[in-house]
Amino acid sequence: MTSSVSATVGAGRDGVAAARHLARWLALAATPTFAIMAVLTAMIGGGAADALCAAGHGSVLGGMVPMYLLMSAFHSAAWLKLIAERRGSDK
């Protein structure tokens, strides 16, 4: 028979593991989401939002498409970590 304290601790560990698993998948979702947003914005056009974000006035980094590409690059650490882990397990 288990006590209520040990059952609660086990449930807490499962919750933490589930939260970590969810956080890992959310981190993996960021890069392709921003890449898709960059492609859609480039194809459809940003309209007024693109004009507002083009604060560089002719800068290469002005506009929504470069912003989404930079955000995609900055969030790629989760993918790089996953690739490194997979290559490490292949050896």
N, C-alpha and C positions, 0 to 999 in steps of 0.2 A: 504494500500500500504506500502511495506517495503522499507526502504532506502537501498542504496548500502552498507552502512557501517554495518547495522545490518545483512544483508545477508552474508556479508563477515565474520563477527564474527561467525555466525551460521555454515558456511562451515568450518571455522577453527576448531571449536569444534568437528565437525564430523570427520575431518581429524585426530585430536588428539586422539579421541576415537578409530578410525580405527587403528591408529598406535599402541596404547596400546593393542588392541585386537590381532593384528598380533604379537607383541612382546611376549605376553603371550603364544601364540601357538608355537612360535619359541623356547621359553624357555622349553616348554613341549616336544618338538621334540628332544632336545639334549640328554637326558638320554637314551631313547630307541635306538637312532642312535649310540651312543658310545657302548651300550651293544651289538647291532648287529655287530658292527665292531670288538668287542672283540671276539665274537663267530666265526665270519668268519675268523679272523686272526688265531684263535686257530685251526680251522678245516683245512684251506688251508695252513697256514704257512706264516710267515712274509717274509721269504727270506732275501735278502740283507738289507731291511729296518729294520728287527728285529735285525739283527747283529749290525747295526749302533746304534740302540737305547739301546742295552744291555750294557750300560756303567758301570753297577754295577759289571761286571765280576763275575757272580755267585750269585749276589744279588737276593732276592726274587722279588724285584721290577724292575728288569731288563727286557727289552723286551717290545713289543707293546701290548700284551694282558693285562698285569697288568696296563699299562698306560691307555688303553681304559677303563678298569674297574674303575680305580681311577677317570677318567674324568666323567664317568657315575655317580659315587657316588657324586662327587662335584657338578654336575648339577642337582641333584635330589631335590633340594630345591623347585623348581616350583611344582613338583609332591606332595611333602609333604604339601605345602601350599594349593594346590587344595583339597587334602584329608581332611585337617583340615577344610577348608571352607565347604565342603560337609557334614562332620560330625556335624559341627555347625548348619547347616540349617536343619538337620534331627531332632533336639531337639525341 
